[in-house]
Amino acid sequence: MSSTASPTRADRRARGAVATLFLTNGALFANILPRYPEIKEQLGLDNTAYGLAIASFPVGAIVAGLAAAALIRRFGSAKVAVIGTVLTSIGVLGAGLAPSVLLFALGLFIGGAMDAITDVAQNAHGLRVQRGYGRSILNSFHALWSVGAVIGGSMAAGAIALGLPIGVHLAISAALFSVVSLTALRFCLPGLDTAADEAAVADPSEVQATLRAGIRPRVILMLIALVVIAMAGTIVEDAGNSWATLYLGSLGAPAAIAATGFIVLVGAQFIGRLLGDGLVDRFGQRLVARVGGLIVLVGMGVALAFPTIPGTIIGFAAAGFGVATLVPAAMSEADRLPGLRHGTGLTVVSWLMRLGFLLSPPVVGLIADATSLRVGLMIIPVVGVAVVLLAGVLRGRERA
């Protein structure tokens, strides 16, 4: 994207507001992740039951994700993003306070549903702001999401170190980030989204219409490969979300240190996203993805083969860095697939990539109960191999 457009003062304020919403979205869910081992112990769950329970978050996201387009067109992306943020915080708080596994799963389901709607809406509003800048700024918003995840994980590690009860900790998080998001709404772009911005997402009827119109088999195979690449990113991210703290704890790490597994993963992901645009421009997304897959394979493979606390922390960092560009790359490529209505490929990949969050927890949990969590986490280097093999569907370096 290139243009001589100069952003207005309202555009600059809105960019700060959208960046704040991305940061808030990353921080909210990250606050509960390091406390999962505590919740697992309190509810008396084995690895399989735990994996099934935490899969409720992506189930909610998959169920609600395609409703985002209709809500954005009715109420505007900014309002939907902020209301979704507040409701996400309530769902996460409810999960943290749940006295039973069913209520824990219900809280995560609500949080996941609202998180998915928030995710689509804040991206849609980011596209509105980007139009005013006349150049790509969307990756910077995703980098701020990673910063928010680090902040949220650090808040949780601090609360654990201070002995703060889960309910008090998550209530503080919910109140803080709800107020922040409501304040950011004042600085978002006013009014409803334009037709051009709405076209960036498709509702279920539009996706069905595209599928009925017929798609070439080659395009279908490319779309499937892109979904798998995006899922690789979500599976690695989920490993940090759901299992890093537990696995480090099983190696003898104190609770506050065990929480750093998730923190370093999203921190390294942030660095990878900051560097990603420059690397893609220079080497092409295909090569960047393949090298990233190798980093995941080697980094986490070595960490699991020779388990130590420092080595495992470095392994999770390598995994986060390696997958940093995968989801944006798959989304971008899907939106350019021939024969698909604008927004359809992006919507399908954004929706189906959440299967990585859905399938990974119960699969890892089942393997962990049958063997060990160390064996279950072998899923991470396996997806690194998948990325190396499938990266050919991504674009190489584009010459002027």
Stockholm file with secondary structure:
# STOCKHOLM 1.0

chainA/1-400         MSSTASPTRADRRARGAVATLFLTNGALFANILPRYPEIKEQLGLDNTAYGLAIASFPVGAIVAGLAAAALIRRFGSAKVAVIGTVLTSIGVLGAGLAPSVLLFALGLFIGGAMDAITDVAQNAHGLRVQRGYGRSILNSFHALWSVGAVIGGSMAAGAIALGLPIGVHLAISAALFSVVSLTALRFCLPGLDTAADEAAVADPSEVQATLRAGIRPRVILMLIALVVIAMAGTIVEDAGNSWATLYLGSLGAPAAIAATGFIVLVGAQFIGRLLGDGLVDRFGQRLVARVGGLIVLVGMGVALAFPTIPGTIIGFAAAGFGVATLVPAAMSEADRLPGLRHGTGLTVVSWLMRLGFLLSPPVVGLIADATSLRVGLMIIPVVGVAVVLLAGVLRGRERA
#=GR chainA/1-400 SS CCCCCCCCHHHHHHHHHHHHHHHHHHHHHHTTGGGHHHHHHHHTCCHHHHHHHHTHHHHHHHHHHTTHHHHHHHHCHHHHHHHHHHHHHHHHHHHHHCSSHHHHHHHHHHHHHHHHHHHHHHHHHHHHHHHHHTSCCHHHHHHHHHHHHHHHHHHHHHHHHHTCCHHHHHHHHHHHHHHHHHHHHTTSCCSCCCHHHHTTSCCHHHHHHHHHHCCCHHHHHHHHHHHHHHHHHHHHHHIIIIIHHHHHHHTTCCHHHHTHHHHHHHHHHHHHHHHHHHHHHHHCHHHHHHHHHHHHHHHHHHHHHSCCHHHHHHHHHHHHHHTTTHHHHHHHHHTTCTTSCTTHHHHHHHHHTTHHHHHHHHHHHHHHHHSCHHHHTTHHHHHHHHHHHHGGGSCCCCCC
#=GC SS_cons         CCCCCCCCHHHHHHHHHHHHHHHHHHHHHHTTGGGHHHHHHHHTCCHHHHHHHHTHHHHHHHHHHTTHHHHHHHHCHHHHHHHHHHHHHHHHHHHHHCSSHHHHHHHHHHHHHHHHHHHHHHHHHHHHHHHHHTSCCHHHHHHHHHHHHHHHHHHHHHHHHHTCCHHHHHHHHHHHHHHHHHHHHTTSCCSCCCHHHHTTSCCHHHHHHHHHHCCCHHHHHHHHHHHHHHHHHHHHHHIIIIIHHHHHHHTTCCHHHHTHHHHHHHHHHHHHHHHHHHHHHHHCHHHHHHHHHHHHHHHHHHHHHSCCHHHHHHHHHHHHHHTTTHHHHHHHHHTTCTTSCTTHHHHHHHHHTTHHHHHHHHHHHHHHHHSCHHHHTTHHHHHHHHHHHHGGGSCCCCCC
//
